[in-house]
Amino acid sequence: MQSDAVVKKITIMTPAYNEEAGIEECYLAVKEFFRTELPNYEYEHLFIDNCSQDKTVDILKVIAEKDLRVKIIVNSRNFGPNNSPYHAILESTGDAVIPVLADLQTPVITIKKFVALWEEGYDMVLGLRVKMSEPKGLQFVRNFYYKVMSKLSPIEHYHGFIGFGLFDAKTVKVMRQLVNPNPYFRRIVSEIGFEKAFVEYEQPLRKHGKSRLKLFDLVDYAILGVISCTTLPLRAMTIIGLIISIVSLLAAIVCFILKMLYWDSFVVGSASLIIGMFFLAAVQIFCLGLIGEYVGLIFDHARNRPLVIEKERVNF
């Protein structure tokens, strides 16, 4: 238990995009949690709206008029599900920051465990999702991705970590020093180190509406994770190219010998040539696409553009 002389402040960060149905419920859940479970802590609730097309911002402004602990950042346009929450984390002013989803699929009650471990001296407390409601096919793909990333990446990849956790102000300070135009938060958390603790939680069902994340967003984030965490695919391309070259050379030598021995009866045929051409073309296109992903990441770094462009701020 902390001393009465030192009152720590916690920033709750909530990204929002078209969440008018449940945004007030999220605010009330956080408010009630701090009133009953953590009354000895100050808090601010920072919402960042990614240019919602519904009444999310209007609802938040009404709340902010009555409660000065509520802060709002409104983006000038939709900057994607990665940049917007990361920008809000960097703008937090608390002794620690905790991301909480607007749909409350990151259970607020877990914050109490986060804070207890933080008070024990851990700089980061990561929430690991151990149970959720989703199609088995998607769950299989997700688990397979985690396993692949743990093999590919030289830094640790935490299975079930989606960004929910507690991050001490000194870790946020380090994040501000990093240049990340396309932040992959899971890599950043692993890369900067510090003492970490882990809390498992079950993800409840979404109460209002449907997830705004589309399949393309998930695939895009997965690709970003691969190219952000490792250069192994580039090296694999070199190895694959070398293997194909050797196999092609051996096949050419075998065909040449067979043709010399059986000049009249041995016919290579057009089918094998066409299949070989399409195979090599497919490999080349894949490799070019992979190189393009890395070049695109370098291009974004070279432009050094801001994570988001803010339209307005409330209660700052």
N, C-alpha and C positions, 0 to 999 in steps of 0.2 A: 504494500500500500504506500502510495506516495505521500510526501509531507504536505501539510496545509500551506506551507510557505512557497511551494513550487507547484503550480498548476500547469500541467502539460496540455498542449492543444493538439488535437487530431483533426486532420483534413479528410473528410469523406468525399471522394471524387466519383461522380456519376456521369457517364456519357449518355447522351440522349439523341434519338432520331425517331421522330414520329411516335412518341410514347405518351400521347395525351391521355390514354385510358388508364395508365398506371403510375404516372410520374408523381402525382400527389400522394399516392399510397406509399411510394418509396420514401418520400420526404417524411411522412408521418411515422413510418416504421423506424427510420434512423433517429428521429426526434424522441420517440418513446423509448427506444433502446438506451440512449444516453441518459434519459431521465431516470430510468429504473435500474440499469445495469452498471453504468459508468458515470454516476453523478459527480464524481470528483475530478472529472476531466472537462475541459472546454473543447468545443468542436466547431468546425465550419463545414457546411455542406456545399461543395463546389460542383455545379452542373455545367457541362459543356455541351451545347446543342449544335449538332452538325447540319445546320440549315434545314430544320424540320419543315415539312409542308402542311402540318396540321396545327393545332393550338397549343403545342407543347410549350413554346416560349411564352405565350400569353399566360398560361397557368403558372409557370415558374415566376413570372414577374409579379403576379398577384401574391404569391407566397413570399417573395423577397421583400415586398412592401411591408409585410407584417413581421417578418423574421430577418433581422440583419445578419444572422449567421449564414443565411443562404446567399451564395454568390453565383453569378451566371456569366458565362462566356458564350456569345453567339457567333458562330463562324459565318463568314461571308458566302460560303458555298459548302457543299459536302466534300470534305477532304479525306473521306474513307474511314474505315473502322480502326485503323492503326494510328494514324497521325493525331487524330482529335483527342483521344484519351491520354496519349503520351504527352501532348502539349499541356493538358490540364494538370497532369502529375507534376510537370516542371513548374507550373504556376502556383502550386500549393504553398501555403505559408505555415503549416502546422509542424510540430515536432516529429510527426509521422503522417503518412498519407496511406489511405486504404481505398482502393477502387471497389465500388459496389454497383452492380448492374441495375438499371432502371426497372427491369422486370423481376427483380429480387430473386433471381436464380443463383445469386451468390448470397446465401443466408446471412442476415444481419447478426444473428445470435453468435455466429462464429467469430465475430470481431472480439468478443470477450476473451477467447482463447488466444487470439493474436496479441492483444494488449498484455496479457499475463506473461507470455513468452518474451515480448519486447521488454517488459520491466525486468526480466531476468538477465537481460544484456544482449539479446539477439538483435542484429541490425535489420534483418529481413525475416519475416515469417510468411512462408508460402503456403497457400491453400491448395491441396491436391484433391481434385475431384475423383471420387472413387465409384460413384454411382450416378447414373443419369438416365433419363428416358429418351431414347432415340432408336431408330431402326438398327437392327443387328448388322446389316450390311455396312452402314456408315460407321458403326462402332468398330467393326473389323478393320475397315480402312484406317480409322483414326489410330487404333492400337498398332497397326502395321507401320504407320508413319512414325510413331514414337520410337518403335524398335529400330527402324532404318536410321532415324536421326541420331539415336544413341550410338550407332555404329559409325556413322559418317562424321559426326561432329567431334572435334578435339576437345570441346568444352562440354560440361555436363548438361544433359537435357532432362528436365523433370517431367515424368509421366503424369499427366492429369493437371498440370499447372497451366491456367489460361489467363493469368494476370491478377487473380484475386489473392490478396495478401496484404501485409503491412510492410511499409518501407520507411525506414528511419530517415530523418532530414539529411543526414550526412550522405546517405546513398543517393538521395535526390540531387544533392549538390554535385556529386560525381556525374550523374546523368546529364546535368546542365552543361557540363564541360565537353560532353561527347557530341560529335557532329553526326546526326542520324536523320537524313532527309526521308528515309524509308525505315523507320524503327521496327526491328523485330524484338519485341519486349522480352521474350523468353531468352534470347541470346544475351541481351544486355544484362539481365538479372544474373545470369551465370558468369558473364565476362567480368563484371566489376568486383566479384568476390564478396567479402564480408561474411560475418557469422550468420548462418541461416538455421531456422527451425521450420518444421513442417507440421501442418494440421490437415487431417483428412476431413472431408465433408461430403454430404450427399446433396446433389443438385435437385431442388424441388421443381415441379412442373411450372411452366409459365402460366400466369393467371390471365393475362390480357393479350389478345392478338397473337401474331406470329412473329418469329424471329425475322429481323430485317437483313440478316446475313444470307446471301444467296450462295449457290454452289460455286459460282465463279469467285466469290470472295474467299471461300475456304481454299479453293485450288490456288488462288493467287497468294494467299498467306503461306500455304505449304511451300510453294516455289520460292517465295521470299526467304523462308526459313532455311532452305537448302543452300541457296546462293549466298546468304548472309553468314552462315555458320561454317562453311567448308569450301575448299577449292578442289576437293577430291573428284567431283564430276569432270573437271577439266583434265586432270591427270588420267582418269579412266578413259576419256576420249583418245588420248595419246596411246594408251595401251591397246584399246580396241582397234585403233587404226593400224598399229603395228601387227597385231594378230591377224587382221584381215589381209594385210599386205603379204604376210608370210604364207597364209593359207592360199591366197590367190597365186603367189609365185609357185608353190608346190603343185597346185592344180594345173597351172600352165605347163610345168615340167612333165607331169604325168601325162597330160594330153598330147604333148609333143612326142614323148616316147611311144605312146600307144599308136599315134598316127604314123610314126616311122616304122613300127613293127607290123601294123595292120592297115596299110595305106588305103586299100580298097574297101575294107569292111568296117573300119572305125569311122563313125560320123559323129561329130560333136553335137550337131543339131542346134536349131535356133531357140528352142524352149529354154535350155540351160543358160544360154547367153542373155535372154530377156530377163529371166529370173535374177541372174547375177547383177544385171544393170539396175533393175528396180531395187534390189537389196542395197547395193552401194549408194544409190541415190537417196534412199530412205535414211541411211546412216549419216550421209552428208548433211541432209536437211535437219536431222535431229541435232547434230553437232553444231551447225550454224545457229539454230535456235537457242541452244544452251549457251553458246558464246555470246549471243545477243542479250541474254538475260544478265550476264555479268557486265557487259558493256553498258547496258541500260542503267545498272546500279551505279557504275562509275560516272555515267553522265549526270545522274541525279545528284551525286556528291559534288561534281564539278559546278553545277548550277548554284549549289548552296542556297536553295530557296527555303523559306520558313516552313515549319511544320504545317501551320494553318495561317490564314489571314482572318483576323477578328473583325466582326462587324460592330459589336458593342460589348460593353461590360456593365454589370449591375452589382452594386454593393461592394465595390473594390475601393 
